[in-house]
């Protein structure tokens, strides 16, 4: 009976070599235990491989070098209820960002950021069709995208809202009417209707 009581009850006591030598994924990277020692979280009693655990998002980029314990808190680490959306961990970065005013953006971080690094952000802007990194339209996003018109996309581009003077509707409408452009929208029209004929922001 004494012998039975001394027999280890946890997996790692017998299977530590398997843990140390695991390569897909590496359970012990850079001499740090990035994976918890609660083997039953991913493995069952039938076989060591394949493991049945599937992370809710790919652990690539910087996430591959982040210890599980940084996201899964507690002792033993808690897995259920851990945030699996970017802002669950990166809300502070989102709120503190000064370019170009993230507070008005949709909270879909991966539209612009990768898991490799928070900066630089690439953004989904179609530079090939409408350049904002060069030319006359080098403005912060919210200068052209009117959030009241919908999510940050081409649908909320407010060309007329940006331009004044010769670009005001009171001036534009009669000029285009005189040109006999049948597809020019008189009266109410979405803020981005200019892009129908001026897709790159030029004449």
N, C-alpha and C positions, 0 to 999 in steps of 0.2 A: 504493500500500500504506500509506503514511503517513497518507493521508486516512482510510482504513478504521480504522486503529488509534485515531484521535482521535474517531471517531464514538461518542457516548455509548451505553453499554450498559444503563443503568438507565432505567426508564419515566419517572420524574419529570423527567429532564433535558429531555425533549421535551414532556411533558404537565403541566408545573407549572401553566400557566394553568387547565387543567381541574380540577386539585386545588384551586386557590385559589378557583375560582368554584362548586365543587360545593355544592349546597344541600339535597340529599336523601340522606343527612344532610349538614349543614354540616361540611365537612372542616376548616375553619379557624374555630373559634369563639373569640370574645373575644381574637382575635389570638394564640391559642395553637394549635399544631399538635396537635390531639387525636387525629388519625388518623395512623398511621405512613406513611412515604413509600415503603414496599414495596408498590407498587400491585398487583403480582401476587398479593397475599394475597386480594384481593377481585375483581380484574378479570382478564379474559383478553385475548388478542391480537385477538380477533374484533371486539369493540366495547367502548366505554366503559360503556354502560348497556344492559341492567341488570347490576348487579354480582351475583355469585353468593354473596356472603358473607351468612350469617344468624347473628347473635349468639345464643348459647345462651339468653340471657334479655334482656328488653327493656332498652335503655339509656335509661331514663326517670328522672325525678326527679333526684337527686344524681348518678346514674350518667351522665347526659347531660353533666354538667359535669366529669367526671373524665377526665383524660388517659389514653389507652390505656396509656401507659408506666407508670402507677401499678400496673397489674395485669399487664401483659405486660412482663416484665423482660428484660434482655439487650440486646446490640447486634450484629445487629439484634434487635428484640423477638421473644420466643418466644411462640407462640400455642398450640401443642399442649401439653396437660398443665396449662394454667392452670385453677385452680379455678373451677367455675361454680356452686357452691353458696354460700349466704350466709356460712357459717362458714369458708369458705376464706379470706375476707378479714376477717371480723368476729368471729373466735373470741375475741379479747381483750375486746370489748364484752360478749359473751355470758358469759364467765367472771367479769368484774368487776362485772356487774350485781348490785345489792343488792336489787332489787325484782323479784319476790318470792322470789328464790332460783332463778335460771335453771338451776343445776346439775342440778336434778331434772326440768327440762322436756324435752320432745322438742325436737330441734334443727331445728325447722321455723319459722324466724324470721318468714316472711311470714304466718304465722297472726295475728301481732299487729303487725308492723312493715311500713311501706311503704318504697318507694324514695325517697320525698320527703324523709324525715328519720328518723333513728333514734328520736327522741322527738318528740311523745308516741306511745306505743304505744296502739293502739286495742283490741286484743284481740277475740277472737271471742265474748265472753260475751253470752248472750242477755238483755240488760238488760230487754227488754220482758216476758219471762216470769219472770225471777228476778234482781231487781236486787241488785247488790253495791256500786254507787256511792252508793246511798241506802238508808235503812232499817236494819234490825237486822243485816243480813249484810255489813257493811262490814269484811271481813277479807281478809288476803292469800290468794292462790289456794290455797296448800298447806295452809291451815287446813281447807278443805273437800274438796279433791281429794287423795285418797290414791293416791300414785303406785304403790304396790304392787298396786293393783287394776287397773292398766292406764294407757294414755296419758291425757293431760290432756283430759278430756271429761266429758260427763254420766255416762258409765258408771262413772267412779271417784269420783263424789260420795259422800262418806261422812257422811250426815246423822247417823246414830246415833253415829258416831265423834266428832262434834263436841259433841253434846248429852249431858248427863248428868242426874242427878236424875230428874225425872218423865219424861224421854225415854229412860231406859234400857229395854232390851228386857224386863227382868224386870217393869217397871211397864207398859210399852206393851202387851205381849202380852195380859195378862188384860183390860185396859180395852177393847181393840179386839175381843176375843173376846166380851165381854159385850154389845157393841154389835151383835153378829150380822153383822159384815162378812165375807162369805164370801170376798172377794178379799184379805183381809189375810193376808200370809204368816207363818204360825207357824213357829218354828224358824229354820233357816238361810235367809238372804235377802241379796240384794246390798245394799251400803251405801246405795244411793240409792232403796230401795223406797218411802220416804216420799213421794217426788216423784210417785208414781202418784196420790195423793189430795191432796197439798199442793204443786202444781207451782210456786207462787210463794213457798214457804217460810212461808205463813201458814195459818190454819185455814180 
